[in-house]
Amino acid sequence: MTVKQLSIFIENKPGRLSAVTRLLGDNGIDIRAMSIADTKDFGILRLIVNNADKALSVLKENSFSVTITNVIAIGIEDRPGGLAGAMEALYANNVSVEYMYAFISKTEDTAYVIFRVENNDVAVSALQEKGYKILTADELYDM
């Protein structure tokens, strides 16, 4: 169970982030979660959207460098130590986390985390074994 994530390489200059978000909005693509990492010259904008394939097409048609990566989305209890349990489940199964980011939802007692790991199948099994709910793409997009 994975979710498609867009990784968009953008120049670190005024207006580029605005251009991406406007392009997606104008094409009816809803951003559900996002993260950006930057350097002096460029950034990597990571997005979970309601229609990754359409977003990929629209962005490529407009000369953006973009790829799709399969990531894992889980719900965790929104309490101190909630994330620690998930991290321990991955560590116990020798799964390395390349990066992760969290987002808010309408559910008051649940936080959601996106993981990019080296082995999705092992990570999903490890997390499910410890009782973590792995979100389907549809569940994530409907939030």
DASULDA-V775310 format. One record per pair of residues at least 6 apart in sequence whose ideal C-beta (glycine too) atoms are under 8 Angstrom apart, sorted by the first residue. I is the first residue (numbers start at 1). J is the second residue. Records with the same first field share a line. If there is no record, write none. Layout:
# DASULDA-V775310
I = J + J
This chain:
# DASULDA-V775310
1 = 72 + 124 + 134 + 135 + 136
2 = 70 + 71 + 72 + 120 + 124 + 137
3 = 48 + 70 + 71 + 72 + 73 + 114 + 135 + 136 + 137 + 140
4 = 48 + 52 + 53 + 68 + 69 + 70 + 71 + 137
5 = 46 + 47 + 48 + 52 + 68 + 69 + 70 + 71 + 114 + 116
6 = 45 + 46 + 47 + 48 + 49 + 52 + 55 + 56 + 59 + 66 + 67 + 68
7 = 44 + 45 + 46 + 66 + 67 + 68 + 69
8 = 20 + 44 + 45 + 46 + 47 + 59 + 64 + 65 + 66
9 = 42 + 43 + 44 + 64 + 65 + 66
10 = 16 + 17 + 20 + 42 + 43 + 44 + 45 + 64
11 = 41 + 42 + 43
12 = 38 + 39 + 40 + 41 + 42 + 43
16 = 43
17 = 36 + 43 + 45
20 = 45 + 59 + 64
21 = 31
23 = 58 + 59 + 62
24 = 31 + 47 + 49 + 55 + 58 + 59
27 = 54 + 55 + 58
28 = 51
29 = 49 + 50 + 51 + 54 + 55 + 58
30 = 49 + 50 + 141
31 = 47 + 48 + 49
32 = 48 + 49 + 50 + 103 + 140 + 141 + 143
33 = 47 + 48 + 101 + 103 + 112 + 114 + 140
34 = 45 + 46 + 47 + 48 + 101 + 103
35 = 45 + 46 + 99 + 101 + 114
36 = 43 + 44 + 45 + 46
37 = 43 + 44 + 46 + 99
38 = 44
46 = 101 + 114
47 = 55
48 = 71 + 73 + 103 + 114 + 140
49 = 55 + 141
50 = 141
52 = 68
53 = 68
55 = 66
56 = 66 + 68
59 = 66
60 = 66
69 = 116
70 = 120
71 = 114 + 115 + 116 + 120
72 = 114 + 115 + 116 + 117 + 120 + 123 + 124 + 127 + 134
73 = 112 + 113 + 114 + 115 + 134 + 135 + 140
74 = 86 + 112 + 113 + 115 + 127 + 132 + 133 + 134 + 135
75 = 107 + 110 + 111 + 112 + 132 + 133 + 135
76 = 82 + 83 + 85 + 86 + 110 + 111 + 112 + 113 + 132
77 = 109 + 110 + 111
78 = 108 + 109 + 110 + 111
82 = 111
83 = 102 + 111 + 113
85 = 130 + 132
86 = 113 + 127 + 130 + 132
87 = 97
89 = 126 + 127 + 129 + 130 + 132
90 = 96 + 97 + 115 + 117 + 123 + 126 + 127
92 = 126
93 = 122 + 123 + 125 + 126
94 = 122
95 = 117 + 118 + 119 + 122 + 123 + 126
96 = 117 + 118
97 = 115 + 116 + 117
98 = 116 + 117 + 118
99 = 116
100 = 113 + 114 + 115 + 116
101 = 113 + 114
102 = 111 + 112 + 113 + 114
103 = 112 + 114
104 = 111 + 112
105 = 111 + 112 + 143
106 = 143
107 = 143
112 = 135 + 140 + 143
115 = 123
117 = 123
124 = 134
127 = 134
128 = 134
